[in-house]
Amino acid sequence: MIRPAIEIHDLTVAYREKPVLWDIDAVIPVGSLCAIVGPNGAGKSTLLSAILGTIRPASGWLKIFDKPLDRSEELIGFVPQRESVDWDFPVEVLDVVLMGTYSQLGWFRRPGKAQRDWAMECLEAVGMTDLRHRQVGELSGGQQQRVFIARALAQDTQLILMDEPFAGVDAATEEAIRTVLEDLKKKGRTVVLVHHDLQTIEQFFDHVLLLNLRLVAAGPTSETFTRENLMRTYGGRLTLLDEAAEAVRRIRTGRTRIGRELE
């Protein structure tokens, strides 16, 4: 039996009485790497916000590890879109990562040696220890993204949400994020992220949620990431879909070839 990390039932979200998500029902299993996929304006970031509890649904409910959303805040780590962060705030890299430990400390305790050591481990995981004393606003876009991933790791939660972590990053950051995802998977953590590169879905994610205002499909990538579902999600944008289909074909052909070599 599948143990759900996230349960979403009959979820509708509206902005100024205009629905942006309609009747979403989905289950994301514990320990999965789940990509939320869909065109611009499909409601992907809105769905993350609903899971975080930063917006109130018009109807429906969510549970995180079988707990109501209002009792789940400490279970969730979050990496926001880089464009949504004020990078002019004068703070050092290590201090940003230490912010991830605050929820465990409570209001009146300051981070000590244990928290600093843990923050350094998280920076090491994303290859940023050498820049720990740099002002975060002085970093490149990819480096800033890695700092916020380290902050999410420092929260040490069972569920991590990421809003387009691969958007506009350099090759070093892309590799660092992939390494972090693989490590989180090995540790049994659940990671849900908004993702746009259709050609890497089967390679990196075992679960996918296809969204376009309504839920098109959700489930294991091998069963759900099909051309038919992509057509329904993207409304027949064939150039994009053909690229995805070719990526899927290459991956599956490679698996078949490897299987034959092992026989």
C-alpha angles and dihedrals in degrees: 000000000000114000108214122225090184128022118189119186128185091331118181122175124189134186113207089346091307111119114230096173123035129202098325116189117177144138122210112197126231113265096020130133101222126189120203106211133185145111124290111289093023093124099255097136089040089057090052089050090052091051089049091050094235091124127041118233120234088224141350131043145252133212128198113205088341092305126117113258094249089060096045106071095108091051095064133074120192138203109193128205108281091233091061094061126090100232093181092074106115103239134127124242095249092051091054091054092046088060086072090067096053097090090059094048100051127222102301105039123089123216112269136190094293091055093045091050090049092048089052090052089053091049089049089054090061096037097250106116093108090060097047094118096044119111106255092228090061094061128098118256093259092049091050090053091053091051092055091047088053089051090053090049089051089060086066094209130161092231126048124186121198125189108210097322093172095052113123097343129143124249093261092054092045090054091046091052092049091051091050091050092051091049093049089050091053090051092053095247121149117235124187119183141169107242135181106182102095092183092068100045098096092040098055111018131064095189131040136188116200112204138181107158086299126048109266097182141332131189145081111349093235090060102031107039096080133140091245092055092045090052090053091047099047099032098239102311089160100184092059092040094049090054089052093046091051090050090051091048092051093049094048092045089052092051091050092049092050090048091053091050090054094051 
